[in-house]
């Protein structure tokens, strides 16, 4: 086995423990960050040169750090 993501890995999901029901699940191999932000529905996508390592929101801006790039994205 190598260190790369295998099928059905690196995804996020929300599960309702009280009702034992899966609420939502992201696509496979789409997540490998140290944290995450849940803000609502997806309204747009922005291709990044590297996968996100860390994300934070402040003053209507999304700050995304990757292995070799930093992004500042205006949000509304």
C-alpha positions in Angstrom: 0.0 0.0 0.0 1.3 3.5 -0.8 0.7 6.9 0.7 -1.7 8.0 -1.9 -5.5 8.2 -1.4 -7.4 5.1 -2.2 -11.0 5.0 -3.5 -13.5 6.0 -0.8 -11.0 8.1 1.1 -10.3 11.8 1.7 -13.9 12.8 1.7 -16.1 14.6 4.2 -19.6 13.7 5.4 -22.3 14.7 7.8 -24.2 12.0 9.7 -27.3 12.4 11.8 -26.6 10.2 14.8 -30.0 10.5 16.3 -31.8 9.3 13.1 -28.8 7.1 11.9 -28.9 8.8 8.5 -26.2 10.1 6.2 -27.0 13.7 5.4 -24.4 14.5 2.8 -21.0 13.2 1.5 -18.4 15.0 -0.7 -16.9 13.3 -3.7 -13.9 11.0 -3.2 -10.4 12.3 -2.9 -11.5 15.9 -2.6 -10.4 16.7 0.9 -7.0 16.6 2.7 -6.9 19.8 4.7 -6.1 20.2 8.4 -9.4 22.0 9.0 -12.6 22.7 7.2 -15.3 25.4 6.9 -19.0 24.7 6.4 -20.8 27.8 5.0 -23.8 26.5 3.0 -24.4 25.5 -0.6 -21.7 25.4 -3.3 -22.1 28.5 -5.6 -18.8 28.3 -7.4 -15.6 26.4 -7.7 -12.0 27.7 -8.0 -9.3 25.4 -9.4 -6.2 25.5 -7.2 -2.6 24.6 -8.2 -2.2 22.5 -5.0 -4.7 20.9 -2.5 -5.6 23.1 0.4 -3.7 22.5 3.7 -5.4 25.2 5.8 -8.4 27.5 5.4 -9.8 30.4 7.4 -12.4 33.2 6.8 -12.0 36.8 8.0 -13.6 40.1 7.0 -15.5 38.6 4.0 -12.4 36.9 2.6 -11.4 33.2 2.4 -7.7 32.6 3.1 -6.5 29.3 1.7 -3.0 28.0 2.3 -1.6 25.2 0.1 1.8 23.5 0.0 3.4 26.3 -2.2 0.6 28.9 -2.7 -1.6 31.2 -0.7 -4.9 32.4 -2.0 -7.2 35.3 -0.8 -10.7 35.0 -2.2 -13.4 37.6 -1.7 -16.7 36.1 -0.5 -20.1 37.6 -0.2 
